């Protein structure tokens, strides 16, 4: 990673809209992105059938279910599901403030990756606010374990992810992705990695009301013969771990701020990511909140200075 970090907050330069279907609900949904004011963060505004609008901030404290996807909001009829791919794109491009409007309860799955969201945000463009960006900087290790899985944050002079997965199927086996996550590396190495699942799980998922919109157009499907069903095959040789890394970026974006540190996980998923983030934010001795000392577009890591965390604690809202 470059030793430079962005010193000023950003938002998109103009509004833009997309439409698609929810991978779990199977319902059509339209989603629009609009510029937002400094310090407003990422806010989802869901229009209900009644005409009322429910607003939910994209922060850790608002995470509800983490079964098969990350859902924001505590009440099922007032929540927003499958936010992780969009959140990963926003995080990777450094979009601090944005208002997101949608007419359904789930972010559209598009092609199962973050690529369409990256293209849309690139099309909208970014502009700087005149307000400093604040970062969560990890200053001591925080680790959690869950069965045979674990995750940990540790200090690092950059934003690094080290993700390991281990599946019994020989098609996947143990795969690893390690690297600094920047806009360039995300576009090149992670953005196009699609969600995946097993054909043997389809009937069970349908019965539970999940994956109703899943198809070969938006998911990599592994057949009973342990081969990829999709005719076009994989986009990356190790697409599976790259998608798990994409998910982790999106889940950790719910910190409410960019973070400086290293995140490692083994056999993780949405639940483990959420628990690890919660553990970090619950330990105020494990991180500090820093910002640039001057109003410039980029600064060096060594120039960042600690500020009062109470002034900026969106995860607690």
LOTORMAR-835650 format. One line per field, with one value per residue (C-alpha): residue number from 1; residue in one letter; x, y, z. Coordinates in nm, 2 decimals. Layout:
% residues N
seq <- c(NUM,...)
type <- c(A,...)
px <- c(X,...)
py <- c(Y,...)
pz <- c(Z,...)
This chain:
% residues 317
seq <- c(1,2,3,4,5,6,7,8,9,10,11,12,13,14,15,16,17,18,19,20,21,22,23,24,25,26,27,28,29,30,31,32,33,34,35,36,37,38,39,40,41,42,43,44,45,46,47,48,49,50,51,52,53,54,55,56,57,58,59,60,61,62,63,64,65,66,67,68,69,70,71,72,73,74,75,76,77,78,79,80,81,82,83,84,85,86,87,88,89,90,91,92,93,94,95,96,97,98,99,100,101,102,103,104,105,106,107,108,109,110,111,112,113,114,115,116,117,118,119,120,121,122,123,124,125,126,127,128,129,130,131,132,133,134,135,136,137,138,139,140,141,142,143,144,145,146,147,148,149,150,151,152,153,154,155,156,157,158,159,160,161,162,163,164,165,166,167,168,169,170,171,172,173,174,175,176,177,178,179,180,181,182,183,184,185,186,187,188,189,190,191,192,193,194,195,196,197,198,199,200,201,202,203,204,205,206,207,208,209,210,211,212,213,214,215,216,217,218,219,220,221,222,223,224,225,226,227,228,229,230,231,232,233,234,235,236,237,238,239,240,241,242,243,244,245,246,247,248,249,250,251,252,253,254,255,256,257,258,259,260,261,262,263,264,265,266,267,268,269,270,271,272,273,274,275,276,277,278,279,280,281,282,283,284,285,286,287,288,289,290,291,292,293,294,295,296,297,298,299,300,301,302,303,304,305,306,307,308,309,310,311,312,313,314,315,316,317)
type <- c(X,X,X,X,X,X,X,X,X,X,X,X,X,X,X,X,X,X,X,X,X,X,X,X,X,X,X,X,X,X,X,X,X,X,X,X,X,X,X,X,X,X,X,X,X,X,X,X,X,X,X,X,X,X,X,X,X,X,X,X,X,X,X,X,X,X,X,X,X,X,X,X,X,X,X,X,X,X,X,X,X,X,X,X,X,X,X,X,X,X,X,X,X,X,X,X,X,X,X,X,X,X,X,X,X,X,X,X,X,X,X,X,X,X,X,X,X,X,X,X,X,X,X,X,X,X,X,X,X,X,X,X,X,X,X,X,X,X,X,X,X,X,X,X,X,X,X,X,X,X,X,X,X,X,X,X,X,X,X,X,X,X,X,X,X,X,X,X,X,X,X,X,X,X,X,X,X,X,X,X,X,X,X,X,X,X,X,X,X,X,X,X,X,X,X,X,X,X,X,X,X,X,X,X,X,X,X,X,X,X,X,X,X,X,X,X,X,X,X,X,X,X,X,X,X,X,X,X,X,X,X,X,X,X,X,X,X,X,X,X,X,X,X,X,X,X,X,X,X,X,X,X,X,X,X,X,X,X,X,X,X,X,X,X,X,X,X,X,X,X,X,X,X,X,X,X,X,X,X,X,X,X,X,X,X,X,X,X,X,X,X,X,X,X,X,X,X,X,X,X,X,X,X,X,X,X,X,X,X,X,X,X,X,X,X,X,X)
px <- c(0.00,0.10,0.22,-0.03,-0.39,-0.67,-0.70,-1.04,-1.39,-1.56,-1.90,-2.02,-2.03,-2.38,-2.67,-2.70,-2.94,-2.94,-3.19,-3.18,-3.32,-3.25,-3.06,-3.26,-3.60,-3.60,-3.79,-3.71,-3.55,-3.43,-3.15,-3.03,-2.71,-2.70,-2.44,-2.44,-2.31,-1.99,-2.00,-2.33,-2.18,-2.35,-2.73,-2.98,-3.33,-3.58,-3.92,-4.20,-4.52,-4.70,-4.49,-4.30,-3.92,-3.70,-3.35,-3.07,-2.71,-2.45,-2.27,-2.19,-2.45,-2.73,-2.63,-2.91,-2.89,-2.57,-2.72,-2.60,-2.57,-2.53,-2.85,-2.90,-3.19,-3.36,-3.71,-3.75,-4.00,-3.78,-3.44,-3.20,-3.03,-2.72,-2.54,-2.19,-2.10,-2.21,-2.04,-1.71,-1.72,-1.79,-1.51,-1.26,-1.32,-1.32,-1.68,-1.74,-2.08,-2.36,-2.74,-2.88,-3.25,-3.41,-3.77,-3.71,-3.57,-3.25,-2.96,-2.97,-2.72,-2.63,-2.38,-2.29,-1.98,-1.90,-1.80,-2.13,-2.12,-1.76,-1.86,-2.16,-1.95,-1.68,-1.94,-2.08,-1.73,-1.61,-1.56,-1.38,-1.55,-1.35,-1.38,-1.11,-1.15,-1.11,-0.96,-0.99,-0.63,-0.57,-0.31,-0.32,-0.43,-0.79,-0.88,-1.20,-1.26,-1.58,-1.56,-1.29,-1.28,-1.10,-1.04,-0.81,-0.72,-0.35,-0.16,-0.03,0.08,-0.19,-0.51,-0.43,-0.65,-0.53,-0.82,-0.79,-1.08,-1.09,-1.36,-1.38,-1.46,-1.14,-1.26,-1.19,-0.98,-0.77,-0.72,-0.56,-0.57,-0.33,-0.27,-0.32,-0.67,-0.66,-0.90,-0.66,-0.61,-0.98,-1.07,-0.80,-0.81,-1.14,-1.42,-1.52,-1.52,-1.88,-2.07,-2.09,-2.29,-2.35,-2.62,-2.69,-2.80,-3.05,-3.37,-3.29,-3.23,-3.55,-3.74,-3.61,-3.69,-3.34,-3.16,-3.50,-3.32,-3.00,-2.91,-2.61,-2.62,-2.53,-2.36,-2.09,-2.26,-2.08,-2.24,-2.27,-1.97,-1.76,-1.73,-1.84,-2.18,-2.14,-2.05,-1.80,-1.62,-1.43,-1.32,-1.01,-0.85,-0.91,-1.24,-1.38,-1.13,-1.13,-1.51,-1.47,-1.22,-1.46,-1.73,-1.49,-1.41,-1.78,-1.85,-1.57,-1.69,-1.96,-1.70,-1.83,-1.48,-1.18,-0.95,-0.57,-0.45,-0.45,-0.75,-0.69,-0.95,-0.96,-1.28,-1.47,-1.80,-2.04,-2.11,-1.74,-1.66,-1.94,-1.83,-1.47,-1.56,-1.78,-1.50,-1.26,-1.49,-1.59,-1.23,-1.14,-0.78,-0.74,-0.78,-0.76,-0.93,-0.69,-0.71,-0.49,-0.33,-0.40,-0.67,-0.49,-0.60,-0.33,-0.10,0.15,0.05,0.31,0.13,-0.20,-0.29,-0.52,-0.85,-1.12,-1.31,-1.62,-1.65,-1.67,-1.82,-2.08,-2.06,-2.24,-2.54)
py <- c(0.00,0.35,0.54,0.81,0.81,1.04,1.34,1.47,1.31,1.23,1.18,1.11,1.40,1.31,1.08,0.75,0.46,0.08,-0.20,-0.57,-0.85,-0.96,-1.28,-1.41,-1.24,-1.29,-0.95,-0.67,-0.37,-0.02,0.15,0.51,0.68,1.05,1.29,1.34,1.60,1.56,1.34,1.19,0.85,0.58,0.58,0.34,0.48,0.21,0.31,0.09,-0.01,0.24,0.52,0.56,0.57,0.38,0.51,0.28,0.39,0.14,0.08,-0.21,-0.14,-0.18,-0.53,-0.77,-1.12,-1.25,-1.57,-1.60,-1.23,-0.91,-0.74,-0.40,-0.33,-0.53,-0.56,-0.79,-0.56,-0.25,-0.39,-0.39,-0.72,-0.82,-0.49,-0.64,-0.62,-0.26,-0.17,-0.33,-0.11,0.21,0.12,0.04,0.36,0.56,0.69,0.83,1.00,0.88,0.85,0.53,0.49,0.16,0.04,-0.31,-0.49,-0.61,-0.46,-0.60,-0.88,-0.77,-1.03,-1.16,-0.94,-0.58,-0.50,-0.33,-0.11,-0.01,0.09,0.29,0.48,0.54,0.68,0.91,1.03,1.15,1.49,1.60,1.77,2.03,1.81,1.58,1.21,1.01,0.66,0.38,0.27,-0.07,-0.04,-0.38,-0.73,-0.84,-1.20,-1.41,-1.78,-1.96,-2.33,-2.41,-2.05,-1.75,-1.38,-1.11,-0.75,-0.64,-0.32,-0.25,0.06,0.02,-0.16,-0.53,-0.84,-1.20,-1.44,-1.82,-2.05,-2.43,-2.64,-3.02,-3.01,-3.06,-2.78,-2.53,-2.69,-2.44,-2.10,-1.78,-1.42,-1.17,-0.81,-0.44,-0.33,-0.01,0.11,-0.03,-0.37,-0.41,-0.34,-0.57,-0.86,-0.87,-0.67,-0.93,-1.23,-1.37,-1.53,-1.91,-2.20,-2.57,-2.73,-2.97,-2.68,-2.53,-2.70,-2.64,-2.27,-2.23,-2.40,-2.15,-1.85,-1.79,-1.78,-1.73,-1.50,-1.70,-1.81,-1.89,-1.52,-1.41,-1.70,-1.96,-2.29,-2.60,-2.92,-3.26,-3.37,-3.10,-2.91,-2.55,-2.56,-2.22,-2.26,-1.97,-2.12,-1.91,-1.55,-1.62,-1.95,-1.89,-1.69,-1.84,-1.69,-1.37,-1.34,-1.42,-1.14,-0.91,-1.00,-0.93,-0.58,-0.51,-0.64,-0.44,-0.12,-0.12,0.01,0.35,0.46,0.34,0.14,0.12,-0.23,-0.59,-0.82,-1.20,-1.48,-1.85,-2.02,-1.70,-1.55,-1.27,-1.38,-1.41,-1.07,-0.90,-1.05,-0.96,-0.60,-0.58,-0.71,-0.45,-0.16,-0.28,-0.26,0.11,0.03,-0.16,0.13,0.51,0.75,0.95,1.22,1.43,1.74,1.96,1.98,1.81,1.54,1.30,1.27,1.02,0.76,0.91,1.25,1.12,1.24,1.10,1.28,1.24,0.91,1.05,1.31,1.04,0.71,0.62,0.25,0.34,0.50)
pz <- c(0.00,-0.07,0.24,0.16,0.30,0.21,0.44,0.33,0.33,0.00,-0.15,-0.51,-0.76,-0.90,-0.84,-1.02,-1.03,-1.08,-1.08,-1.03,-0.81,-0.46,-0.45,-0.15,-0.20,-0.58,-0.60,-0.83,-0.67,-0.78,-0.60,-0.63,-0.49,-0.40,-0.27,0.11,0.35,0.55,0.86,0.75,0.66,0.46,0.51,0.35,0.30,0.23,0.09,0.23,0.04,0.27,0.13,0.46,0.45,0.69,0.73,0.86,0.91,0.78,1.11,1.32,1.58,1.32,1.21,1.26,1.10,0.95,0.81,0.44,0.41,0.62,0.71,0.86,1.09,1.37,1.23,0.92,0.75,0.81,0.73,0.43,0.34,0.14,0.19,0.18,-0.19,-0.21,0.12,-0.01,-0.32,-0.12,0.12,-0.15,-0.34,-0.02,-0.03,0.32,0.28,0.06,0.07,-0.08,-0.17,-0.25,-0.30,-0.15,0.14,-0.03,-0.22,-0.58,-0.63,-0.99,-1.11,-0.77,-0.73,-0.66,-1.01,-1.12,-0.81,-0.88,-1.23,-1.11,-0.85,-1.11,-1.34,-1.07,-0.98,-0.64,-0.49,-0.17,0.12,0.31,0.63,0.75,0.72,1.05,1.06,1.32,1.38,1.54,1.82,1.98,1.87,1.91,1.84,1.85,1.80,1.69,1.67,1.42,1.29,1.41,1.32,1.45,1.41,1.45,1.41,1.06,0.87,0.60,0.53,0.49,0.46,0.50,0.44,0.45,0.36,0.38,0.22,0.20,-0.17,-0.38,-0.61,-0.34,-0.06,0.13,-0.05,0.07,-0.04,0.13,0.03,0.09,-0.01,-0.21,-0.49,-0.75,-0.59,-0.52,-0.88,-1.01,-0.77,-0.58,-0.74,-1.00,-0.76,-0.74,-0.46,-0.47,-0.34,-0.37,-0.58,-0.29,-0.07,-0.31,-0.19,0.17,0.10,-0.10,0.18,0.43,0.20,0.08,-0.26,-0.44,-0.68,-0.72,-1.07,-1.29,-1.38,-1.03,-0.85,-0.91,-0.85,-0.75,-0.87,-0.70,-0.90,-0.74,-1.07,-1.16,-1.33,-1.49,-1.86,-1.85,-1.55,-1.29,-1.33,-1.11,-1.04,-0.67,-0.71,-0.39,-0.15,-0.34,-0.29,0.08,0.10,-0.08,0.18,0.46,0.32,0.30,0.65,0.81,0.62,0.89,1.13,1.01,0.91,0.72,0.94,0.95,1.05,0.94,0.95,0.94,0.94,0.89,0.77,0.83,0.71,0.78,1.14,1.23,1.06,1.25,1.58,1.52,1.44,1.74,1.96,1.83,1.88,2.22,2.34,2.35,2.44,2.11,1.87,1.85,1.61,1.40,1.13,0.91,1.09,0.79,0.52,0.23,-0.01,0.10,0.40,0.53,0.79,1.03,1.01,1.14,1.49,1.75,1.81,2.07,1.98,2.15,1.88,1.61,1.72,1.45,1.55,1.88,1.70)
